[in-house]
Amino acid sequence: MLAGQPVVVLRDNVERTKGTEAQQSNIMAAKAIAAAVRTTLGPRGMDKMLVSSTGDVTITNDGATILHELSVQHPGAKMMVEVAETQDDEVGDGTTTACILGGALMEQAGTMVNQEIHPTIVAQGYQMGLEKALEILNDLVITVTPEDRDVLTQIASTSMTGKSIESVKEKVAGIVVDAVKAVAEEKNGKLIIDEDDVKVAKDVGETMDDAELIKGVVINKKRVADAMPRKVENAKVALLAQPMEITKTQVKSKIKISESQQLNAFGDQERETLKKLADEVRAAGVNVILCQKGIADAVQYYLAKYGVFAVEDVPEKDMKFAARALNAVIVNKVNELSPELIGSAGYVEQIEDTELVKIAECPNPKATTILLRGSTQHLIDELERAVEDARRVVQDTLEDGTFVVGGGSVETEMMLRIREYAASVGGRTQIALEGFADAFEYIPKTLAENSGFDPIDKVVALKAAHANGEKYAGLNVYTGEVVDMKAERVFEPARVKKQAILSASEMASMLVRVDDMFVTVTKEEGPVA
């Protein structure tokens, strides 16, 4: 109002929500997102069935996949989804934990705002709590070396526990660890791993137990001619970027033929040129060709006659991956081939009853492939998600050289120690710090609920164990007992915990300070709720 007259400064398609209503709206949205994935937490968590508008079905308990498939409209809820996506992009696991923690922090913030504690005080307490939590996390980490394969395998196994492919997790965990270690490179005293150096290939038709690690590459193509050998031992592999055929000239031209002899001579010359391409391959000592473009029929005939295994129309991405795996160089023309540009592999074969070409046993490969098999596409897709999580946690652990124990152990320790710290701070900030500490209780409580145990009893037992100095005490979700998680070998990377706490805390600190929302809507949509 200005001089008793209303002043309109917003367009008529902008919906405004302000004050307590805006804060409560964001809190309810964050809690709704956390509730959507809460039941998937832990080894005994449930799965979700997601059906797209086209009827495609996805069955998973991966938090990031679930939230990515949901159509979220509320701006506060979208920030919660971003927390999960950031967690997935940065560390590859812990998305459900990050969402539950974010929802718990928003719920605690709502309680404090209702008690008339100013949002900036809450945000300040959360920032202090975050710093203290990271300090506590550093006290709880355990170091690991790349040589400790058993621990790395256990970390990979923990990340896959609770998924529908659990029956093969031990074998797949070992495969993942070997694949990641094979491509790890040491730079300036630290291990560096390029996540693109481990490729996952899928094939429907066999059982999940047939998964294997290939020190090389799998290409989703068939050899160009059935007359070619199905398998080539001691392969010498050439990578060609240009087609093995006679290319058109750059200028328009016509050839006038008046006699049949001229036509025969022209055809003979063409065949001779194409035969020369195959002869050059043979002369270079090559017995396997991956060509990014096409291979003429005549060239295919001569290559098959010489016992050369050839694949055409290989995607550029697969060509580059093969170059790393084979230690080879992609060349433009056959006559440019030389021994230092040709890659080598133990063998190359067309996998029977599939359209997959396997190039394996590469010496010192800079890239590896994990081949997954399964009876249905849904099963293979879930196995791929599990392998992706396992690959990322092994990578995180190798790069940092640290891990922590699971089972709600870290969260319980943080809850108690941040509460002790809050008592030394005093003032209203102490209440905000205590609220931050209480949010960590939701993780062990959810683990207990999802496992069919009384959450209050289990959280009380966990607090008692940690108060007695048992900093590795956690909940065994199968027996309901509070046990030493280090002895139980339930491990996860410290980086996953750190990123979950960072993302959830910063999101909650930002959202709790919002007291006004302006949402532009179209007439068809109506206001965002």
C-alpha positions as CSV (number, residue, x, y, z in Angstrom):
1,M,0.0,0.0,0.0
2,L,1.2,3.5,-0.8
3,A,-0.8,6.5,0.4
4,G,-3.7,4.1,1.0
5,Q,-3.6,2.8,-2.6
6,P,-2.6,-0.7,-3.6
7,V,0.5,-0.8,-5.8
8,V,0.9,-3.9,-8.2
9,V,4.5,-4.6,-9.2
10,L,4.1,-8.2,-10.4
11,R,2.8,-9.6,-13.6
12,D,-0.5,-11.4,-13.4
13,N,1.1,-14.8,-14.1
14,V,3.4,-14.7,-11.0
15,E,2.3,-16.5,-7.9
16,R,3.7,-15.2,-4.7
17,T,4.1,-17.2,-1.5
18,K,5.6,-15.4,1.5
19,G,6.5,-15.6,5.1
20,T,5.8,-18.7,7.2
21,E,3.8,-20.2,4.3
22,A,6.8,-20.2,2.0
23,Q,9.0,-21.7,4.7
24,Q,6.5,-24.4,5.5
25,S,6.0,-25.1,1.8
26,N,9.7,-25.8,1.3
27,I,9.9,-27.9,4.5
28,M,7.0,-30.1,3.4
29,A,8.5,-30.5,-0.1
30,A,11.8,-31.6,1.3
31,K,10.2,-34.1,3.6
32,A,8.1,-35.5,0.8
33,I,11.1,-36.1,-1.4
34,A,12.9,-37.8,1.6
35,A,9.9,-39.9,2.3
36,A,9.8,-41.1,-1.4
37,V,13.2,-42.8,-1.1
38,R,13.4,-43.5,2.7
39,T,12.1,-47.1,2.5
40,T,15.0,-48.0,0.0
41,L,17.8,-47.3,2.5
42,G,19.9,-50.2,3.7
43,P,20.5,-53.9,2.8
44,R,16.8,-54.7,3.6
45,G,15.3,-51.7,1.9
46,M,12.5,-52.0,-0.6
47,D,12.5,-51.4,-4.4
48,K,10.4,-48.9,-6.4
49,M,8.6,-49.6,-9.7
50,L,8.7,-46.6,-12.0
51,V,6.6,-46.5,-15.1
52,S,7.3,-43.8,-17.7
53,S,4.7,-42.2,-19.9
54,T,5.7,-44.6,-22.7
55,G,5.1,-47.6,-20.5
56,D,8.8,-48.4,-19.8
57,V,9.2,-50.1,-16.5
58,T,12.2,-49.5,-14.1
59,I,12.6,-51.5,-10.9
60,T,15.3,-50.1,-8.6
61,N,16.2,-49.0,-5.1
62,D,18.8,-46.5,-6.3
63,G,17.9,-43.1,-4.9
64,A,19.3,-41.1,-7.8
65,T,17.4,-43.2,-10.4
66,I,14.1,-42.9,-8.6
67,L,14.3,-39.1,-8.2
68,H,15.5,-38.7,-11.8
69,E,12.4,-40.5,-13.1
70,L,10.0,-38.5,-10.9
71,S,8.5,-35.4,-12.4
72,V,9.0,-32.8,-9.6
73,Q,7.4,-29.4,-9.9
74,H,8.0,-27.7,-6.5
75,P,11.2,-25.5,-6.5
76,G,12.1,-26.6,-3.0
77,A,11.7,-30.3,-4.0
78,K,13.8,-29.7,-7.1
79,M,16.7,-28.6,-4.9
80,M,16.4,-31.9,-3.0
81,V,16.5,-33.8,-6.3
82,E,19.6,-31.7,-7.2
83,V,21.2,-32.9,-3.9
84,A,20.8,-36.5,-5.0
85,E,22.0,-35.8,-8.5
86,T,25.1,-34.0,-7.2
87,Q,25.8,-36.9,-4.9
88,D,25.5,-39.3,-7.8
89,D,27.7,-37.2,-10.1
90,E,30.4,-36.5,-7.5
91,V,30.8,-39.8,-5.7
92,G,28.4,-42.3,-7.3
93,D,26.7,-43.6,-4.1
94,G,24.9,-42.4,-1.0
95,T,22.1,-40.6,-2.8
96,T,19.4,-42.0,-0.5
97,T,21.4,-41.0,2.6
98,A,21.9,-37.5,1.3
99,C,18.1,-37.1,0.7
100,I,17.1,-38.5,4.1
101,L,19.6,-36.2,5.8
102,G,18.4,-33.2,3.8
103,G,14.8,-33.9,4.7
104,A,15.7,-34.4,8.4
105,L,17.6,-31.1,8.5
106,M,14.6,-29.3,7.0
107,E,12.2,-30.9,9.5
108,Q,14.4,-29.8,12.4
109,A,14.6,-26.3,10.9
110,G,10.8,-26.2,10.7
111,T,10.5,-27.1,14.4
112,M,13.0,-24.4,15.3
113,V,11.3,-21.7,13.2
114,N,8.0,-22.6,14.9
115,Q,9.8,-21.9,18.2
116,E,10.5,-18.4,16.8
117,I,14.2,-19.0,16.3
118,H,15.3,-16.8,13.4
119,P,16.2,-18.7,10.2
120,T,19.7,-17.0,10.1
121,I,20.4,-18.4,13.5
122,V,19.4,-21.8,12.2
123,A,21.6,-21.4,9.1
124,Q,24.5,-20.3,11.3
125,G,24.1,-23.3,13.6
126,Y,24.0,-25.6,10.6
127,Q,27.2,-24.2,9.2
128,M,29.0,-24.7,12.5
129,G,27.5,-28.2,12.7
130,L,28.8,-28.9,9.2
131,E,32.3,-27.9,10.1
132,K,32.2,-30.0,13.3
133,A,30.8,-33.0,11.4
134,L,33.6,-32.9,8.9
135,E,36.1,-32.7,11.7
136,I,34.5,-35.8,13.4
137,L,34.5,-37.6,10.1
138,N,38.3,-37.1,9.8
139,D,38.7,-38.8,13.2
140,L,36.7,-41.8,12.1
141,V,38.4,-42.6,8.8
142,I,40.5,-45.7,8.3
143,T,43.3,-45.8,5.8
144,V,43.6,-48.4,3.0
145,T,46.2,-49.2,0.3
146,P,45.6,-50.4,-3.3
147,E,47.2,-53.7,-2.3
148,D,44.5,-54.4,0.2
149,R,42.2,-56.1,-2.3
150,D,40.1,-57.7,0.4
151,V,39.0,-54.4,1.9
152,L,38.3,-52.9,-1.6
153,T,36.2,-55.9,-2.5
154,Q,34.2,-55.5,0.7
155,I,33.6,-51.8,0.0
156,A,32.3,-52.7,-3.5
157,S,30.2,-55.5,-2.0
158,T,28.6,-53.2,0.6
159,S,27.5,-50.7,-2.1
160,M,25.7,-53.6,-3.9
161,T,24.1,-55.1,-0.8
162,G,20.3,-54.8,-0.8
163,K,19.9,-54.8,-4.5
164,S,18.0,-57.5,-6.4
165,I,21.3,-58.8,-7.9
166,E,22.7,-59.6,-4.5
167,S,23.2,-63.3,-5.4
168,V,26.3,-62.4,-7.6
169,K,27.6,-59.5,-5.6
170,E,30.8,-61.3,-4.4
171,K,31.9,-62.2,-7.9
172,V,31.0,-58.9,-9.4
173,A,32.6,-57.0,-6.6
174,G,35.9,-58.7,-7.3
175,I,35.6,-58.0,-11.0
176,V,34.9,-54.3,-10.3
177,V,38.0,-54.0,-8.1
178,D,40.3,-55.6,-10.6
179,A,38.9,-53.4,-13.4
180,V,39.4,-50.2,-11.5
181,K,42.9,-51.2,-10.3
182,A,43.9,-52.1,-13.9
183,V,43.3,-48.5,-15.1
184,A,44.6,-46.6,-12.0
185,E,47.6,-44.4,-12.8
186,E,49.9,-42.8,-10.3
187,K,50.6,-39.1,-10.7
188,N,52.6,-36.9,-8.2
189,G,52.3,-39.7,-5.6
190,K,48.5,-40.0,-5.9
191,L,46.3,-42.5,-7.7
192,I,44.3,-41.0,-10.5
193,I,41.4,-42.9,-12.1
194,D,39.5,-41.8,-15.2
195,E,36.0,-43.2,-14.8
196,D,35.6,-43.5,-18.6
197,D,38.4,-46.1,-18.7
198,V,36.1,-48.7,-17.3
199,K,33.3,-49.6,-19.8
200,V,30.2,-51.7,-19.1
201,A,28.8,-53.9,-21.9
202,K,25.5,-55.8,-21.6
203,D,24.1,-58.9,-23.2
204,V,20.7,-60.6,-22.6
205,G,20.6,-64.4,-22.8
206,E,22.9,-65.9,-20.1
207,T,22.8,-65.8,-16.3
208,M,24.1,-63.0,-14.1
209,D,26.9,-65.4,-12.9
210,D,28.4,-65.2,-16.4
211,A,29.7,-61.7,-15.8
212,E,33.3,-61.3,-16.6
213,L,36.2,-58.8,-16.7
214,I,37.8,-58.3,-20.1
215,K,41.2,-56.6,-20.2
216,G,40.2,-55.0,-23.5
217,V,37.0,-54.0,-25.2
218,V,33.7,-55.4,-26.3
219,I,32.1,-53.9,-29.5
220,N,28.4,-54.3,-30.2
221,K,29.0,-55.4,-33.9
222,K,29.4,-58.5,-36.0
223,R,32.3,-59.4,-38.2
224,V,31.6,-58.3,-41.8
225,A,31.7,-61.7,-43.4
226,D,30.9,-65.2,-42.1
227,A,33.8,-66.6,-44.1
228,M,36.2,-64.8,-41.7
229,P,37.5,-66.7,-38.7
230,R,35.3,-66.6,-35.6
231,K,38.4,-66.3,-33.4
232,V,41.9,-64.9,-34.0
233,E,44.7,-65.7,-31.5
234,N,47.7,-63.4,-31.0
235,A,45.7,-60.6,-32.6
236,K,47.4,-57.6,-34.3
237,V,44.7,-55.0,-34.5
238,A,44.6,-52.0,-36.9
239,L,42.2,-49.1,-36.3
240,L,41.2,-47.3,-39.4
241,A,39.2,-44.0,-39.6
242,Q,38.6,-44.0,-43.3
243,P,36.6,-46.5,-45.4
244,M,38.2,-49.4,-47.1
245,E,36.6,-48.7,-50.5
246,I,37.1,-46.6,-53.5
247,T,36.1,-43.0,-52.6
248,K,34.4,-40.6,-54.9
249,T,36.4,-37.8,-56.5
250,Q,36.1,-34.3,-55.2
251,V,35.1,-33.0,-58.6
252,K,32.3,-34.1,-61.0
253,S,33.6,-36.2,-63.9
254,K,32.3,-38.6,-66.5
255,I,34.0,-41.6,-68.2
256,K,32.8,-42.5,-71.7
257,I,33.1,-46.2,-72.5
258,S,32.5,-47.3,-76.1
259,E,33.8,-50.9,-76.1
260,S,33.2,-53.9,-73.8
261,Q,37.0,-54.3,-73.4
262,Q,37.2,-50.8,-71.8
263,L,34.4,-51.8,-69.4
264,N,36.3,-55.0,-68.4
265,A,39.5,-53.1,-68.0
266,F,37.7,-50.5,-65.8
267,G,36.3,-53.4,-63.6
268,D,39.6,-55.1,-63.4
269,Q,41.3,-51.9,-62.3
270,E,38.7,-51.4,-59.6
271,R,39.1,-54.9,-58.3
272,E,42.9,-54.6,-58.3
273,T,42.7,-51.3,-56.3
274,L,40.5,-53.0,-53.7
275,K,42.7,-56.1,-53.6
276,K,45.7,-53.8,-53.0
277,L,44.0,-52.5,-49.8
278,A,43.7,-56.1,-48.5
279,D,47.2,-56.8,-49.6
280,E,48.5,-53.8,-47.6
281,V,46.7,-55.1,-44.5
282,R,48.3,-58.5,-44.9
283,A,51.8,-57.0,-45.6
284,A,51.5,-54.9,-42.3
285,G,51.1,-58.1,-40.4
286,V,47.5,-57.2,-39.3
287,N,45.0,-59.9,-38.7
288,V,42.2,-57.8,-37.1
289,I,40.7,-54.6,-38.5
290,L,38.3,-52.2,-36.8
291,C,37.1,-49.7,-39.4
292,Q,35.1,-46.6,-38.4
293,K,33.5,-46.5,-41.9
294,G,32.5,-49.1,-44.5
295,I,34.5,-52.0,-46.1
296,A,33.8,-52.8,-49.7
297,D,32.5,-56.3,-50.6
298,A,35.6,-57.1,-52.7
299,V,37.9,-56.0,-49.8
300,Q,35.8,-58.2,-47.4
301,Y,36.3,-61.2,-49.8
302,Y,40.1,-60.8,-49.9
303,L,40.4,-60.1,-46.1
304,A,38.4,-63.3,-45.5
305,K,40.7,-65.2,-47.9
306,Y,43.7,-63.9,-45.9
307,G,42.2,-65.0,-42.6
308,V,41.7,-61.4,-41.4
309,F,38.9,-60.6,-38.9
310,A,37.2,-57.3,-39.8
311,V,34.5,-55.1,-38.2
312,E,33.0,-52.1,-40.0
313,D,31.0,-49.0,-38.9
314,V,32.5,-49.0,-35.4
315,P,31.3,-45.9,-33.5
316,E,33.9,-43.3,-32.8
317,K,33.6,-43.7,-29.1
318,D,34.3,-47.4,-29.3
319,M,37.3,-46.7,-31.6
320,K,38.8,-44.3,-29.1
321,F,38.2,-46.8,-26.2
322,A,39.8,-49.6,-28.2
323,A,42.8,-47.4,-29.0
324,R,43.4,-47.0,-25.2
325,A,42.8,-50.6,-24.4
326,L,45.1,-51.9,-27.2
327,N,47.7,-49.1,-26.9
328,A,47.1,-48.5,-30.6
329,V,46.7,-45.4,-32.8
330,I,43.8,-44.7,-35.1
331,V,45.1,-44.1,-38.7
332,N,43.4,-42.7,-41.7
333,K,44.7,-45.0,-44.5
334,V,46.0,-48.6,-44.7
335,N,49.3,-47.5,-46.2
336,E,50.0,-45.5,-43.0
337,L,50.1,-48.6,-40.9
338,S,53.4,-49.4,-39.1
339,P,54.3,-51.7,-36.1
340,E,54.2,-48.9,-33.5
341,L,50.6,-47.9,-34.6
342,I,49.2,-51.4,-34.4
343,G,47.7,-52.8,-31.2
344,S,47.9,-56.3,-29.8
345,A,45.6,-58.6,-27.9
346,G,45.6,-62.2,-26.7
347,Y,42.6,-63.0,-28.9
348,V,39.6,-61.5,-30.8
349,E,36.4,-63.4,-31.2
350,Q,32.8,-63.2,-32.2
351,I,30.9,-64.2,-29.1
352,E,28.6,-67.1,-30.1
353,D,24.9,-66.3,-30.6
354,T,25.5,-62.6,-30.0
355,E,26.4,-59.5,-32.0
356,L,29.3,-58.8,-29.7
357,V,33.0,-58.8,-30.7
358,K,35.4,-59.4,-27.7
359,I,39.0,-58.2,-27.9
360,A,40.7,-59.5,-24.8
361,E,44.0,-60.1,-22.9
362,C,45.5,-56.8,-24.0
363,P,49.0,-56.3,-22.5
364,N,49.0,-53.3,-20.1
365,P,45.6,-52.1,-21.1
366,K,44.7,-48.5,-20.3
367,A,41.0,-49.4,-20.5
368,T,39.0,-52.4,-19.4
369,T,35.4,-53.7,-20.0
370,I,33.0,-55.4,-17.6
371,L,30.7,-57.7,-19.6
372,L,27.3,-58.3,-17.8
373,R,24.9,-61.1,-18.7
374,G,21.4,-61.7,-17.5
375,S,18.1,-63.4,-18.4
376,T,16.0,-60.2,-18.7
377,Q,16.7,-56.6,-19.6
378,H,15.3,-55.3,-16.3
379,L,17.8,-57.5,-14.4
380,I,20.7,-56.4,-16.5
381,D,19.8,-52.7,-16.1
382,E,19.7,-53.1,-12.3
383,L,23.0,-55.0,-12.4
384,E,24.5,-52.2,-14.4
385,R,23.4,-49.6,-11.8
386,A,24.9,-51.8,-9.0
387,V,28.2,-52.1,-10.9
388,E,28.3,-48.4,-11.6
389,D,27.9,-47.7,-7.8
390,A,30.5,-50.2,-6.9
391,R,33.0,-48.9,-9.5
392,R,32.6,-45.3,-8.2
393,V,33.0,-46.3,-4.5
394,V,36.2,-48.3,-5.3
395,Q,37.5,-45.3,-7.3
396,D,36.7,-42.9,-4.4
397,T,38.5,-45.2,-1.9
398,L,41.6,-45.7,-4.1
399,E,42.0,-42.0,-4.8
400,D,41.5,-40.9,-1.2
401,G,43.0,-44.0,0.5
402,T,40.3,-43.8,3.3
403,F,37.0,-45.4,4.2
404,V,34.6,-45.5,7.2
405,V,32.3,-48.1,8.6
406,G,28.5,-48.3,7.9
407,G,25.5,-49.5,9.8
408,G,24.6,-46.0,11.2
409,S,27.8,-46.0,13.1
410,V,29.2,-42.7,11.8
411,E,25.9,-40.9,12.1
412,T,25.4,-42.0,15.8
413,E,28.9,-40.9,16.7
414,M,28.3,-37.5,15.0
415,M,24.9,-37.1,16.8
416,L,26.5,-37.5,20.2
417,R,29.6,-35.5,19.6
418,I,27.9,-32.5,17.9
419,R,25.4,-32.4,20.9
420,E,28.4,-32.2,23.3
421,Y,29.9,-29.4,21.1
422,A,26.5,-27.6,21.2
423,A,26.6,-27.4,25.0
424,S,29.8,-25.5,24.8
425,V,28.5,-22.9,22.4
426,G,25.4,-21.7,24.3
427,G,22.7,-19.2,23.2
428,R,20.2,-19.9,20.5
429,T,22.9,-21.2,18.2
430,Q,23.1,-24.2,20.7
431,I,19.5,-25.1,19.8
432,A,20.3,-25.0,16.1
433,L,23.4,-27.2,16.6
434,E,21.3,-29.7,18.6
435,G,18.8,-29.7,15.8
436,F,21.6,-30.4,13.3
437,A,22.8,-33.3,15.5
438,D,19.3,-34.8,15.9
439,A,19.0,-35.0,12.1
440,F,21.7,-37.6,12.0
441,E,19.4,-39.9,14.1
442,Y,17.2,-40.4,11.1
443,I,19.7,-42.6,9.4
444,P,20.1,-45.4,12.0
445,K,16.3,-45.0,12.8
446,T,15.5,-45.6,9.1
447,L,17.9,-48.5,8.9
448,A,16.1,-50.1,11.9
449,E,12.6,-49.4,10.4
450,N,13.5,-50.9,7.0
451,S,14.9,-54.0,8.7
452,G,11.7,-54.6,10.8
453,F,13.1,-53.7,14.2
454,D,11.9,-51.1,16.7
455,P,13.7,-47.9,15.8
456,I,13.5,-46.4,19.3
457,D,15.1,-49.4,21.0
458,K,17.8,-49.7,18.4
459,V,18.7,-46.0,18.4
460,V,18.9,-46.0,22.2
461,A,21.2,-49.1,22.1
462,L,23.4,-47.4,19.5
463,K,23.7,-44.2,21.7
464,A,24.6,-46.3,24.7
465,A,27.3,-48.2,22.9
466,H,28.9,-45.0,21.5
467,A,28.6,-43.3,24.9
468,N,30.7,-46.2,26.2
469,G,33.4,-45.4,23.7
470,E,32.5,-48.0,21.0
471,K,32.9,-45.6,18.1
472,Y,32.5,-48.3,15.4
473,A,29.2,-49.7,16.9
474,G,26.5,-50.0,14.3
475,L,23.3,-51.9,13.6
476,N,23.4,-55.4,12.2
477,V,20.3,-55.2,10.0
478,Y,19.9,-59.0,9.8
479,T,20.0,-59.8,13.5
480,G,19.1,-56.5,15.1
481,E,22.1,-56.5,17.3
482,V,24.4,-53.6,17.9
483,V,27.8,-54.8,16.9
484,D,31.3,-53.6,15.8
485,M,30.9,-52.7,12.2
486,K,34.7,-52.8,11.6
487,A,34.7,-56.4,12.7
488,E,31.6,-57.1,10.6
489,R,33.4,-55.5,7.6
490,V,30.7,-53.1,6.5
491,F,32.7,-50.4,4.8
492,E,32.0,-47.4,2.6
493,P,34.2,-44.6,1.3
494,A,34.7,-41.5,3.5
495,R,34.1,-39.4,0.4
496,V,30.5,-40.6,0.1
497,K,29.7,-39.6,3.7
498,K,31.5,-36.3,3.4
499,Q,29.6,-35.4,0.2
500,A,26.2,-36.4,1.6
501,I,26.7,-34.2,4.7
502,L,28.0,-31.3,2.6
503,S,25.2,-31.4,0.1
504,A,22.4,-31.8,2.6
505,S,23.7,-29.2,5.0
506,E,24.2,-26.5,2.4
507,M,20.8,-27.1,0.8
508,A,19.0,-26.9,4.2
509,S,20.9,-23.7,5.1
510,M,19.9,-22.1,1.9
511,L,16.2,-23.2,1.9
512,V,15.5,-22.3,5.5
513,R,16.4,-18.6,4.8
514,V,13.8,-18.4,2.0
515,D,10.7,-16.4,3.2
516,D,9.3,-15.3,-0.2
517,M,8.8,-17.3,-3.4
518,F,7.8,-15.9,-6.8
519,V,6.8,-18.6,-9.2
520,T,6.0,-17.8,-12.9
521,V,3.2,-20.0,-14.1
522,T,1.3,-20.4,-17.4
523,K,-2.5,-20.3,-17.5
524,E,-2.6,-24.0,-18.5
525,E,-0.4,-25.1,-15.6
526,G,-1.9,-23.1,-12.7
527,P,0.3,-22.3,-9.7
528,V,3.0,-24.7,-8.6
529,A,2.1,-26.5,-5.4
